[in-house]
Amino acid sequence: MIATLGAAAPHPSMGGESAIFDRLVGTWDSRFSFRAADGTVSYSRGEVRFGWIIDGRALQDIWIGYPRDSTRERSIGTSVRFFDTATRIWRVVFIAPAFGLLLELTGGAQGDRIVLRGTDRAGLSLRWSFNDIQADSFVWRGETSSDGGRTWHLAEEHQMRRRKGRDARDRLPLDARPLREIPR
């Protein structure tokens, strides 16, 4: 099933829209940061993998947070996104089963960024953005708003560095590659 799901490239029907996310295809080493309501910040390491699926008509990413010690499980979630040709927007579904989380967002390119908006299960407005996108790095931000988007609270900010070598645009199973951390 997994081998059948994967695609080597975006489907031609998406035209130039595929370029928005195609530049993210590959494996990224991540330094995750989470901001609590009281302003404290916690950090963890992980990786994010992007790849085309479903004959190149959708893109999937997998977010993996490494456990801090051997008694804990990794955290893992996944998004599936596709360009809706009728509405001309990207539609995204994110799930994290261990947390009972299912989110839907929509959006697309805004200048040099990618911005997606939705609502969390508590009714807060969400804004997820891909910022400072370079060939070998980008910054992902997750923000919430309790006033309909007039003001935003930065809840997460993740620094991404593209993994080098044979893992850069690979299609190997998750457990077939060594886990590496990026320097602080």
Rosetta blueprint (number, residue, H / E / L):
1 M L
2 I H
3 A H
4 T H
5 L H
6 G E
7 A L
8 A L
9 A L
10 P L
11 H L
12 P H
13 S H
14 M H
15 G H
16 G H
17 E H
18 S H
19 A H
20 I H
21 F H
22 D H
23 R L
24 L L
25 V L
26 G E
27 T E
28 W E
29 D E
30 S E
31 R E
32 F E
33 S E
34 F E
35 R E
36 A L
37 A L
38 D L
39 G L
40 T L
41 V E
42 S E
43 Y E
44 S E
45 R E
46 G E
47 E E
48 V E
49 R E
50 F E
51 G E
52 W E
53 I E
54 I H
55 D H
56 G H
57 R L
58 A E
59 L E
60 Q E
61 D E
62 I E
63 W E
64 I E
65 G E
66 Y L
67 P L
68 R L
69 D L
70 S L
71 T L
72 R L
73 E L
74 R L
75 S E
76 I E
77 G E
78 T E
79 S E
80 V E
81 R E
82 F E
83 F E
84 D E
85 T L
86 A L
87 T L
88 R L
89 I E
90 W E
91 R E
92 V E
93 V E
94 F E
95 I E
96 A E
97 P H
98 A H
99 F H
100 G L
101 L E
102 L E
103 L E
104 E E
105 L E
106 T E
107 G E
108 G E
109 A E
110 Q E
111 G L
112 D L
113 R E
114 I E
115 V E
116 L E
117 R E
118 G E
119 T E
120 D L
121 R L
122 A L
123 G L
124 L L
125 S E
126 L E
127 R E
128 W E
129 S E
130 F E
131 N E
132 D L
133 I L
134 Q L
135 A L
136 D L
137 S E
138 F E
139 V E
140 W E
141 R E
142 G E
143 E E
144 T E
145 S E
146 S L
147 D L
148 G L
149 G L
150 R L
151 T L
152 W L
153 H E
154 L E
155 A E
156 E E
157 E E
158 H E
159 Q E
160 M E
161 R E
162 R E
163 R L
164 K L
165 G H
166 R H
167 D H
168 A L
169 R L
170 D L
171 R L
172 L L
173 P L
174 L H
175 D H
176 A H
177 R L
178 P L
179 L L
180 R L
181 E L
182 I L
183 P L
184 R L
